[in-house]
Amino acid sequence: MDLSFQSIAKTDWQTWKSYLRQAMEFAEELGIPRDKVQNMAHQVGEVLAQNVPPANPEQQALKELWMVADQNERQVLSRLMTKVVNQQHAV
Protein backbone atom coordinates (compact mmCIF):
# COMPACT_ATOMS: atom_id res chain seq x y z
CA MET A 1 0.00 0.00 0.00
CA ASP A 2 1.47 3.32 -1.08
CA LEU A 3 1.03 5.83 1.73
CA SER A 4 2.73 8.79 0.09
CA PHE A 5 0.86 12.01 0.72
CA GLN A 6 0.29 12.79 -2.95
CA SER A 7 -0.98 9.33 -3.83
CA ILE A 8 -3.46 9.41 -0.93
CA ALA A 9 -4.66 12.88 -1.90
CA LYS A 10 -5.23 11.73 -5.49
CA THR A 11 -8.21 9.54 -4.72
CA ASP A 12 -11.93 9.80 -5.07
CA TRP A 13 -13.83 11.83 -2.46
CA GLN A 14 -15.13 8.86 -0.45
CA THR A 15 -11.68 7.29 -0.22
CA TRP A 16 -10.19 10.63 0.83
CA LYS A 17 -12.76 11.04 3.61
CA SER A 18 -12.17 7.45 4.71
CA TYR A 19 -8.43 8.09 4.92
CA LEU A 20 -9.02 11.24 6.98
CA ARG A 21 -11.39 9.37 9.28
CA GLN A 22 -8.78 6.64 9.82
CA ALA A 23 -6.13 9.25 10.61
CA MET A 24 -8.46 10.92 13.11
CA GLU A 25 -9.31 7.59 14.75
CA PHE A 26 -5.61 6.80 15.05
CA ALA A 27 -4.99 10.19 16.66
CA GLU A 28 -7.82 9.51 19.13
CA GLU A 29 -6.31 6.11 19.98
CA LEU A 30 -3.04 7.90 20.73
CA GLY A 31 -4.90 10.25 23.04
CA ILE A 32 -4.35 13.37 20.95
CA PRO A 33 -6.98 15.99 21.93
CA ARG A 34 -9.52 17.00 19.29
CA ASP A 35 -8.27 20.62 19.18
CA LYS A 36 -4.78 19.39 18.31
CA VAL A 37 -6.24 17.12 15.60
CA GLN A 38 -8.05 20.14 14.16
CA ASN A 39 -4.80 22.13 14.20
CA MET A 40 -3.11 19.28 12.34
CA ALA A 41 -5.99 19.31 9.84
CA HIS A 42 -5.27 22.98 9.26
CA GLN A 43 -1.59 22.23 8.60
CA VAL A 44 -2.54 19.44 6.18
CA GLY A 45 -4.87 21.87 4.39
CA GLU A 46 -1.98 24.29 3.95
CA VAL A 47 0.25 21.59 2.46
CA LEU A 48 -2.47 20.30 0.15
CA ALA A 49 -3.46 23.75 -1.09
CA GLN A 50 0.13 24.66 -1.90
CA ASN A 51 1.51 21.37 -3.20
CA VAL A 52 -1.10 18.87 -4.37
CA PRO A 53 -3.39 19.40 -7.35
CA PRO A 54 -7.02 18.51 -6.59
CA ALA A 55 -7.98 15.03 -7.75
CA ASN A 56 -11.74 15.48 -7.83
CA PRO A 57 -14.36 18.27 -7.92
CA GLU A 58 -14.80 18.26 -4.14
CA GLN A 59 -11.10 18.78 -3.54
CA GLN A 60 -11.12 21.53 -6.17
CA ALA A 61 -13.93 23.32 -4.34
CA LEU A 62 -12.09 23.00 -1.02
CA LYS A 63 -8.90 24.35 -2.58
CA GLU A 64 -10.72 27.36 -4.04
CA LEU A 65 -12.35 28.09 -0.67
CA TRP A 66 -8.98 27.66 1.08
CA MET A 67 -7.19 30.01 -1.30
CA VAL A 68 -9.64 32.89 -0.72
CA ALA A 69 -10.02 32.31 3.03
CA ASP A 70 -8.15 34.22 5.72
CA GLN A 71 -6.51 32.31 8.60
CA ASN A 72 -9.66 32.28 10.74
CA GLU A 73 -11.76 31.01 7.85
CA ARG A 74 -9.16 28.31 7.14
CA GLN A 75 -9.45 27.18 10.74
CA VAL A 76 -13.22 26.96 10.25
CA LEU A 77 -12.77 24.94 7.05
CA SER A 78 -10.44 22.56 8.90
CA ARG A 79 -12.93 22.10 11.72
CA LEU A 80 -15.75 21.57 9.24
CA MET A 81 -13.79 18.86 7.42
CA THR A 82 -13.17 17.05 10.71
CA LYS A 83 -16.92 17.27 11.38
CA VAL A 84 -17.77 15.93 7.92
CA VAL A 85 -15.41 13.02 8.44
CA ASN A 86 -16.79 12.26 11.92
CA GLN A 87 -20.39 12.58 10.72
CA GLN A 88 -19.70 10.15 7.89
CA HIS A 89 -18.37 7.67 10.44
CA ALA A 90 -21.50 7.97 12.59
CA VAL A 91 -23.86 7.28 9.68
C-alpha positions, 0 to 999 in steps of 0.5 A, a space after each residue: 500500500 502506497 502511503 505517500 501524501 500525494 498518492 493518498 490525496 489523489 483519490 476519489 472523495 469517499 476514499 479521501 474522507 475514509 483516509 481522513 477518518 482513519 487518521 483521526 481515529 488513530 490520533 484519538 487512539 493515541 490520546 491526541 486531543 480534538 483541538 490538536 487534531 483540528 490544528 493538524 488538519 489545518 496544517 494538512 490543508 496548507 500543504 495540500 493547497 500549496 503542493 497537491 493538485 485537486 484530484 476530484 471536484 470536491 477537492 477543487 472546491 475545497 482548494 478554491 475556498 482555502 485560497 480565498 479564506 483568511 486564517 480564521 476562515 481556514 481554521 473553520 474549514 479545517 474544523 468543518 472537514 473534521 466534522 464531515 469526516 466524523 459525521 460520515 463515520 457515525 452514519 
